[in-house]
Amino acid sequence: MAHLEPSKIRNVAVVGHRGSGKTSLVEALLFAAGAVNRMGSVGEGTTVSDFDEDEKRRGMSISASLCHLTWDGHKVNLIDSPGESSFVGDALSALRAADVALVVVNATMGVEVITARLWSRAREGGLARVVAVNMLDRERAGFDAALESLRELDPGCVPIQIPIGAEHDFHGVVNLVSMTATTYDGGPKGTTGDIPADLVGAAGEARERLIDVVAENDDALIEKYLEGEPITTEELIAALTQGIAEGRLCPVVCVAGGKGGIGADRLLDLLVEAMPSPAAARPWAGTDAKSGDAVDVPLAEDGPAVVYAFKTLADQFSGKVNLLRVVSGTLTGDTQVSDARTGAKERIGQLFTLQGKDHVSLEELGPGDIGAVAKLKDVVTGDVLTTGAQALAFPPTAYPPAVMSVAVVPKTKGDEDKVMTSLRRLREEDPTLDIHRDEETGDLIVAGLSQMHVETVVDRMKRRFGVEVELTPPHVPYHETITVAAEAEGKHKKQSGGRGQYGDCWLRVEPRARGEGFEFVVKVVGGAIPRPFIPAVEKGVHEALRAGHFGYPVVDLRVTVYDGKYHPVDSSEMAFKIAGSLGMKAALEKARPVLLEPVMQVEVAIPEELVGDVMGDLNSRRGRPQGMETRGHTQIVRAEVPLAEMLSYAADLRAMTGGRGDYTMEFLRYDEVPAHMADRIASSEKEH
């Protein structure tokens, strides 16, 4: 089957905070379009997009999954993404591949922490945004309160629908553009007719507000509006569509994905009628991988295929699967492509698209479309593939840094290689994972965005690759620095018959500003230390800095070697390396070293009645409150908290709030550890 023209494609990333009902809404959209013959349930583990065993067990999305449907002659690619902060990397990857962000908001909670962050990333990426206020059938659901929190997020958020009924009586929507009503009776396809008499007045007022907002954002309409001339429905649609494409307006609709899919069909109408296609999107901005020159890649039917790999899936049966967005040109099976990152050639095999876990074969992928290919050897998330001669690169997606570290040890001796192989495969799937070998301890470190993130990695290693590991307690990456300048001599002299060892150097250490890093300066004059031995001194300095005074790496200082002595026979690189290490250790002791700990920016989203408990708990964790704000029914508490105090926070917050609280944290800076705690931490490290 030939590919669709780009104007008939919609690429939609479904994003929002955990618990907003994204997966249920995707299920309703698939069912309304006839892509599935029954609606699955998150609780029963029967949805199309949450097919992974970890997702079924936890009742939440962990990985982005691709689904598709056809509506009114258009293909809609839906990327259902996680809303849990531990797996936000997949949501960021989904936004990178899409032209439209479908932002799902829980009607009982309003805008929550992850929603606001993903909204900002979608706006930065130039994506059109549409908001679905979901779960309007739930108790305490409030469309007006959710809308107010959206307006605080972005004043361009404007409702084009209002709900018919509230909470358990929610059964339809009023379209403020066409001034019609669609009601539902147990299914995702509604019946459209006149607006109920008791809503005519409210609908009229809401339409006037819609016209106000649209006119304010349209130069052509504002003059007509100010002169009191009526604005036609056609003019309203044109201005609204233009405002959406330019990111000035964000339409808000009403849905209940879990209640038979109320509003799903009208949302699909909006996606195909008003949301931009790949043909309407701006060119992708990239660079020539060889020259570094800026290159715009516009959508084109002809010419070389340019393909962006936005997600990698690892499976022990089907191997590696790469999800692809065709930026330009047409990709066909049995084609050779070049990977700009590695310079290697790869052979494209069978192309397919996904319906959750099911593969649907394709002959080709046209410009603007999304699909997949299996068993590419070295292609990872973020790679650019092309059939042309020019190697291209796109700016890398900015993922949050890993903050939670554990050491992993195989339960079975001899499984070390299996552990490393499985972790590498999972790292290909999840760019937010950090896997490395600790140079000091030799430990294999797995670092993620949270305790849950790391636990999920361990579960997947066991289930997918048959490898079991044991975890040590989370590792806090302490650093050290110095507070005053100091000087010290490092002298290594050894005579044991025959040729001896001799190296002597004088070092000066000075503190640098936080974050400025390490600097090594050479001010030796008169050949006091021959030039060939200077690198050996620096190696010894680095060795001492890795060990530190308290047992942790030393950062942000300048080390100057300014004098020394050598012996024409006994001096060697090894002798000066040892001298450099001894001098550095001596200088550290004089320079009043202090211990530094990572401090996190924490945002906690909780019901208002729990603010006091949460604030008190954060204070007990040495937290520094930074303020609060209200979003709908939710209070957002901000604080700066040392990472060492946050290691068990996920479980503690769940217990404290009965599962109604959520939080995110990101690395902020390093701060000095209080002296009484530094000694205890240092003692613990020495025992370890």
ZAMARGU-4260 file (C-alpha; in steps of 0.2 Angstrom, whole numbers, plus 5000, padded with zeros to 4 digits):
<rodrens>
0) 5000/5000/5000 | 5007/5017/4995 | 5010/5030/5009 | 4997/5043/5013 | 5001/5061/5008
5) 5008/5071/5023 | 4992/5082/5024 | 4982/5067/5029 | 4993/5062/5044 | 4992/5068/5062
10) 5006/5064/5074 | 5000/5066/5092 | 5010/5064/5108 | 4998/5060/5122 | 5005/5068/5138
15) 5000/5073/5155 | 5003/5069/5174 | 5001/5052/5181 | 4983/5047/5184 | 4976/5059/5172
20) 4969/5045/5161 | 4979/5046/5146 | 4979/5027/5142 | 4960/5026/5145 | 4958/5040/5133
25) 4969/5033/5120 | 4959/5017/5121 | 4943/5027/5119 | 4950/5035/5103 | 4955/5018/5096
30) 4938/5011/5100 | 4928/5026/5093 | 4938/5025/5076 | 4935/5006/5075 | 4954/5002/5077
35) 4949/4990/5091 | 4933/4980/5093 | 4932/4983/5112 | 4938/4995/5125 | 4951/4988/5136
40) 4954/4993/5155 | 4969/4999/5164 | 4964/4990/5180 | 4962/4974/5170 | 4978/4976/5161
45) 4969/4974/5144 | 4973/4991/5135 | 4982/4992/5119 | 4996/5004/5124 | 5000/4997/5142
50) 5005/4979/5136 | 5021/4977/5146 | 5020/4966/5161 | 5027/4980/5172 | 5014/4992/5167
55) 5000/4979/5170 | 5007/4975/5187 | 5009/4994/5192 | 4993/5000/5183 | 5003/5014/5175
60) 5012/5018/5159 | 5031/5015/5160 | 5036/5017/5142 | 5029/5027/5127 | 5019/5016/5115
65) 5014/5019/5097 | 4996/5016/5091 | 4987/5022/5076 | 4969/5024/5069 | 4960/5031/5054
70) 4947/5045/5056 | 4939/5054/5041 | 4952/5048/5029 | 4966/5053/5040 | 4979/5043/5049
75) 4982/5048/5067 | 4998/5041/5075 | 4995/5042/5094 | 5011/5040/5106 | 5004/5036/5123
80) 5018/5042/5135 | 5021/5040/5154 | 5016/5053/5166 | 5026/5047/5181 | 5041/5058/5184
85) 5052/5042/5185 | 5049/5039/5166 | 5047/5056/5159 | 5061/5053/5147 | 5049/5044/5136
90) 5036/5058/5136 | 5050/5070/5130 | 5055/5058/5116 | 5037/5057/5111 | 5035/5076/5110
95) 5051/5076/5099 | 5043/5065/5086 | 5025/5073/5086 | 5018/5089/5078 | 5004/5090/5091
100) 5004/5088/5110 | 4987/5081/5117 | 4988/5087/5135 | 4977/5076/5146 | 4972/5085/5163
105) 4963/5076/5177 | 4947/5086/5180 | 4948/5082/5199 | 4966/5089/5201 | 4968/5102/5187
110) 4986/5105/5181 | 4999/5095/5190 | 5018/5096/5191 | 5022/5085/5176 | 5008/5093/5166
115) 5016/5110/5168 | 5034/5103/5164 | 5028/5094/5148 | 5018/5109/5143 | 5034/5120/5143
120) 5043/5107/5133 | 5029/5106/5120 | 5029/5125/5119 | 5048/5126/5117 | 5047/5113/5103
125) 5034/5123/5094 | 5021/5110/5095 | 5002/5114/5093 | 4993/5110/5109 | 4976/5104/5113
130) 4970/5100/5131 | 4957/5086/5135 | 4950/5089/5153 | 4947/5070/5157 | 4938/5061/5170
135) 4923/5073/5171 | 4912/5059/5176 | 4922/5057/5193 | 4916/5063/5210 | 4923/5081/5213
140) 4927/5083/5195 | 4926/5102/5190 | 4928/5108/5173 | 4929/5127/5178 | 4942/5124/5191
145) 4953/5114/5179 | 4950/5127/5166 | 4956/5140/5179 | 4972/5131/5182 | 4975/5129/5163
150) 4973/5148/5161 | 4986/5151/5175 | 4998/5139/5164 | 4994/5148/5148 | 4982/5162/5145
155) 4979/5155/5127 | 4970/5140/5134 | 4952/5143/5128 | 4937/5130/5129 | 4928/5126/5113
160) 4917/5114/5123 | 4907/5114/5139 | 4901/5099/5148 | 4883/5093/5148 | 4880/5086/5166
165) 4893/5085/5180 | 4902/5071/5189 | 4892/5055/5187 | 4879/5064/5177 | 4891/5069/5164
170) 4884/5063/5147 | 4889/5075/5133 | 4897/5091/5127 | 4892/5107/5119 | 4902/5113/5104
175) 4904/5132/5106 | 4910/5134/5088 | 4895/5125/5079 | 4883/5128/5094 | 4877/5110/5094
180) 4877/5097/5107 | 4883/5079/5107 | 4876/5067/5119 | 4881/5049/5123 | 4873/5033/5129
185) 4886/5021/5133 | 4897/5022/5118 | 4911/5033/5111 | 4900/5039/5097 | 4887/5052/5101
190) 4872/5059/5094 | 4873/5078/5089 | 4858/5089/5090 | 4852/5105/5098 | 4859/5112/5114
195) 4848/5108/5129 | 4837/5122/5134 | 4845/5124/5152 | 4862/5126/5144 | 4858/5138/5130
200) 4862/5154/5141 | 4878/5147/5147 | 4883/5141/5130 | 4880/5158/5123 | 4891/5166/5136
205) 4905/5154/5134 | 4904/5157/5115 | 4906/5175/5118 | 4921/5172/5129 | 4928/5161/5115
210) 4926/5175/5102 | 4934/5187/5114 | 4950/5177/5116 | 4951/5172/5098 | 4949/5190/5092
215) 4962/5196/5104 | 4974/5185/5096 | 4970/5189/5078 | 4975/5205/5070 | 4962/5203/5056
220) 4947/5200/5068 | 4951/5212/5082 | 4947/5227/5072 | 4931/5220/5066 | 4927/5214/5084
225) 4930/5231/5092 | 4919/5240/5079 | 4905/5228/5085 | 4903/5219/5069 | 4897/5200/5070
230) 4911/5187/5068 | 4905/5172/5057 | 4908/5154/5062 | 4919/5153/5047 | 4930/5167/5052
235) 4930/5160/5070 | 4936/5143/5064 | 4949/5151/5052 | 4956/5162/5066 | 4956/5148/5079
240) 4965/5136/5067 | 4978/5149/5064 | 4981/5153/5082 | 4982/5134/5086 | 4996/5132/5072
245) 5006/5147/5079 | 5004/5141/5097 | 4995/5156/5103 | 4979/5147/5106 | 4976/5130/5114
250) 4958/5123/5113 | 4951/5114/5128 | 4939/5100/5126 | 4929/5089/5138 | 4931/5070/5139
255) 4928/5055/5150 | 4940/5041/5143 | 4935/5028/5155 | 4916/5030/5154 | 4913/5023/5137
260) 4924/5037/5129 | 4912/5052/5131 | 4919/5066/5119 | 4931/5054/5110 | 4923/5056/5093
265) 4923/5075/5094 | 4941/5075/5100 | 4945/5065/5084 | 4936/5078/5074 | 4946/5092/5082
270) 4963/5083/5079 | 4960/5080/5060 | 4951/5097/5056 | 4961/5109/5067 | 4978/5102/5072
275) 4993/5104/5060 | 4999/5090/5049 | 5017/5087/5045 | 5015/5096/5029 | 5010/5112/5039
280) 5024/5110/5052 | 5040/5120/5051 | 5056/5112/5044 | 5066/5102/5056 | 5082/5112/5061
285) 5098/5102/5061 | 5116/5103/5057 | 5128/5095/5044 | 5136/5082/5054 | 5153/5085/5046
290) 5154/5104/5044 | 5143/5109/5058 | 5133/5121/5047 | 5115/5124/5051 | 5103/5114/5039
295) 5084/5116/5038 | 5076/5099/5033 | 5059/5104/5025 | 5046/5090/5022 | 5048/5083/5004
300) 5040/5069/4994 | 5056/5067/4984 | 5074/5067/4988 | 5084/5057/5001 | 5075/5050/5015
305) 5079/5058/5032 | 5073/5048/5047 | 5074/5052/5066 | 5075/5037/5078 | 5065/5044/5093
310) 5063/5028/5104 | 5071/5011/5105 | 5063/4995/5112 | 5073/4981/5118 | 5065/4963/5118
315) 5073/4946/5121 | 5062/4939/5107 | 5061/4951/5093 | 5077/4960/5097 | 5079/4979/5096
320) 5065/4989/5088 | 5068/5007/5083 | 5053/5019/5082 | 5056/5031/5067 | 5049/5048/5062
325) 5051/5051/5043 | 5057/5070/5042 | 5058/5070/5024 | 5058/5059/5009 | 5051/5041/5008
330) 5058/5026/5017 | 5056/5009/5009 | 5061/4991/5015 | 5077/4983/5010 | 5086/5000/5009
335) 5103/5005/5015 | 5104/5020/5026 | 5119/5029/5034 | 5119/5033/5053 | 5126/5051/5055
340) 5132/5047/5073 | 5142/5032/5069 | 5145/5034/5050 | 5140/5016/5048 | 5129/5009/5035
345) 5113/5000/5041 | 5101/4989/5031 | 5082/4993/5033 | 5072/4977/5033 | 5054/4975/5035
350) 5045/4991/5040 | 5030/4991/5051 | 5019/5001/5062 | 5013/4997/5079 | 4997/4994/5088
355) 5003/4993/5105 | 5013/4976/5105 | 5006/4971/5088 | 5016/4974/5072 | 5007/4979/5056
360) 5018/4977/5041 | 5021/4992/5029 | 5028/4993/5012 | 5035/5011/5015 | 5035/5025/5026
365) 5031/5042/5018 | 5036/5059/5023 | 5029/5065/5040 | 5024/5047/5045 | 5029/5037/5060
370) 5033/5018/5060 | 5046/5006/5066 | 5060/4994/5060 | 5068/4979/5069 | 5086/4973/5071
375) 5096/4988/5066 | 5113/4985/5074 | 5120/5001/5081 | 5105/5014/5080 | 5100/5021/5096
380) 5088/5035/5102 | 5092/5052/5094 | 5101/5045/5079 | 5097/5052/5061 | 5097/5040/5047
385) 5098/5046/5029 | 5098/5038/5011 | 5107/5053/5005 | 5126/5058/5005 | 5124/5072/5018
390) 5125/5066/5036 | 5113/5076/5047 | 5111/5078/5065 | 5097/5086/5075 | 5099/5094/5092
395) 5099/5081/5106 | 5084/5079/5117 | 5087/5087/5135 | 5083/5073/5147 | 5083/5076/5166
400) 5099/5069/5175 | 5099/5053/5184 | 5099/5057/5203 | 5096/5040/5211 | 5111/5027/5211
405) 5113/5009/5217 | 5127/4997/5215 | 5121/4980/5207 | 5129/4963/5210 | 5123/4947/5201
410) 5115/4934/5212 | 5124/4921/5202 | 5142/4920/5200 | 5148/4921/5182 | 5133/4932/5177
415) 5143/4948/5176 | 5143/4948/5157 | 5124/4945/5156 | 5121/4959/5168 | 5131/4971/5158
420) 5123/4965/5142 | 5105/4967/5148 | 5109/4984/5156 | 5116/4990/5139 | 5100/4984/5131
425) 5089/4993/5143 | 5100/5009/5142 | 5097/5009/5123 | 5078/5009/5127 | 5079/5022/5141
430) 5091/5037/5138 | 5088/5043/5156 | 5097/5028/5163 | 5116/5030/5168 | 5126/5014/5169
435) 5144/5015/5173 | 5158/5007/5183 | 5164/5017/5199 | 5182/5020/5197 | 5186/5020/5215
440) 5176/5005/5221 | 5174/4995/5205 | 5155/4994/5208 | 5143/4993/5193 | 5132/5008/5196
445) 5114/5010/5189 | 5107/5027/5191 | 5090/5033/5187 | 5077/5046/5190 | 5070/5038/5206
450) 5070/5023/5217 | 5055/5016/5207 | 5064/5019/5191 | 5079/5008/5196 | 5067/4995/5203
455) 5059/4994/5186 | 5075/4991/5178 | 5079/4977/5190 | 5062/4969/5186 | 5065/4970/5168
460) 5082/4962/5169 | 5074/4947/5177 | 5059/4946/5167 | 5066/4949/5149 | 5084/4943/5151
465) 5083/4930/5165 | 5096/4940/5176 | 5094/4943/5194 | 5104/4956/5204 | 5106/4962/5222
470) 5106/4980/5226 | 5115/4990/5239 | 5107/5005/5247 | 5106/5021/5236 | 5123/5030/5234
475) 5123/5048/5237 | 5137/5056/5226 | 5145/5067/5239 | 5159/5079/5233 | 5173/5088/5243
480) 5181/5105/5241 | 5193/5116/5250 | 5189/5133/5258 | 5206/5141/5260 | 5223/5142/5250
485) 5237/5131/5256 | 5254/5124/5251 | 5263/5108/5255 | 5278/5098/5249 | 5276/5080/5242
490) 5292/5071/5243 | 5295/5053/5239 | 5312/5046/5242 | 5317/5027/5243 | 5334/5019/5243
495) 5335/5000/5244 | 5352/4997/5235 | 5355/5000/5217 | 5344/5013/5208 | 5332/5022/5220
500) 5317/5033/5218 | 5316/5051/5221 | 5303/5065/5217 | 5300/5081/5226 | 5287/5094/5222
505) 5279/5109/5230 | 5260/5112/5227 | 5249/5127/5230 | 5230/5124/5231 | 5217/5137/5230
510) 5198/5136/5231 | 5188/5140/5215 | 5169/5146/5214 | 5156/5132/5214 | 5155/5123/5198
515) 5171/5130/5190 | 5180/5113/5191 | 5198/5108/5192 | 5213/5118/5185 | 5231/5112/5185
520) 5244/5126/5183 | 5263/5124/5180 | 5274/5138/5187 | 5290/5128/5189 | 5305/5139/5184
525) 5324/5135/5181 | 5321/5116/5178 | 5318/5112/5196 | 5306/5098/5189 | 5311/5093/5172
530) 5296/5095/5160 | 5294/5076/5156 | 5290/5073/5175 | 5276/5087/5176 | 5262/5075/5169
535) 5267/5062/5182 | 5264/5075/5195 | 5247/5079/5188 | 5243/5061/5188 | 5247/5059/5206
540) 5237/5075/5210 | 5222/5067/5201 | 5224/5051/5211 | 5224/5060/5227 | 5209/5071/5222
545) 5198/5055/5218 | 5202/5048/5235 | 5198/5065/5244 | 5200/5069/5262 | 5184/5062/5268
550) 5184/5048/5255 | 5175/5057/5240 | 5181/5066/5225 | 5187/5084/5227 | 5181/5097/5215
555) 5182/5116/5211 | 5200/5120/5215 | 5216/5126/5207 | 5232/5116/5210 | 5249/5125/5205
560) 5265/5115/5205 | 5278/5129/5208 | 5294/5121/5214 | 5303/5104/5217 | 5319/5094/5216
565) 5325/5079/5205 | 5339/5067/5205 | 5347/5064/5188 | 5348/5045/5191 | 5334/5041/5204
570) 5320/5052/5198 | 5306/5044/5187 | 5289/5046/5182 | 5283/5034/5195 | 5292/5044/5209
575) 5285/5060/5204 | 5267/5053/5203 | 5269/5047/5221 | 5276/5064/5226 | 5262/5073/5218
580) 5249/5062/5227 | 5258/5064/5244 | 5259/5083/5241 | 5241/5084/5236 | 5235/5074/5252
585) 5246/5085/5263 | 5239/5101/5255 | 5221/5095/5257 | 5223/5093/5276 | 5229/5111/5277
590) 5216/5118/5265 | 5201/5115/5277 | 5191/5103/5266 | 5173/5102/5268 | 5160/5089/5262
595) 5147/5094/5248 | 5131/5086/5245 | 5119/5087/5230 | 5103/5097/5234 | 5087/5094/5224
600) 5074/5106/5218 | 5058/5097/5224 | 5040/5100/5219 | 5026/5091/5229 | 5008/5090/5223
605) 4996/5087/5236 | 4978/5090/5242 | 4976/5107/5252 | 4972/5098/5268 | 4989/5089/5268
610) 5000/5104/5266 | 5005/5105/5284 | 5010/5087/5286 | 5021/5088/5270 | 5029/5105/5275
615) 5033/5098/5292 | 5040/5082/5284 | 5051/5092/5272 | 5058/5103/5286 | 5063/5087/5295
620) 5073/5082/5280 | 5083/5098/5281 | 5072/5106/5267 | 5071/5124/5263 | 5053/5129/5258
625) 5053/5140/5242 | 5035/5144/5241 | 5018/5137/5236 | 5005/5139/5223 | 4988/5133/5219
630) 4983/5123/5203 | 4965/5118/5203 | 4962/5107/5218 | 4980/5104/5221 | 4994/5113/5231
635) 5011/5113/5224 | 5024/5114/5238 | 5042/5119/5232 | 5058/5116/5242 | 5076/5113/5241
640) 5081/5097/5250 | 5097/5087/5251 | 5097/5071/5240 | 5102/5061/5255 | 5086/5065/5264
645) 5075/5060/5249 | 5080/5042/5246 | 5065/5035/5254 | 5053/5049/5250 | 5042/5040/5237
650) 5036/5027/5249 | 5035/5040/5264 | 5025/5052/5253 | 5013/5038/5248 | 5010/5033/5266
655) 5008/5051/5272 | 4995/5056/5259 | 4986/5039/5256 | 4993/5039/5238 | 4986/5056/5234
660) 5003/5065/5234 | 5016/5066/5220 | 5033/5074/5218 | 5046/5078/5206 | 5064/5082/5209
665) 5079/5088/5199 | 5097/5092/5203 | 5100/5110/5208 | 5117/5112/5215 | 5130/5106/5228
670) 5130/5113/5245 | 5141/5111/5261 | 5136/5097/5273 | 5134/5103/5291 | 5151/5099/5300
675) 5143/5087/5313 | 5135/5077/5298 | 5151/5077/5288 | 5161/5068/5301 | 5147/5054/5302
680) 5147/5052/5283 | 5166/5051/5282 | 5166/5038/5296 | 5153/5028/5287 | 5163/5029/5270
685) 5179/5023/5279 | 5169/5008/5286 | 5162/5004/5269
</rodrens>
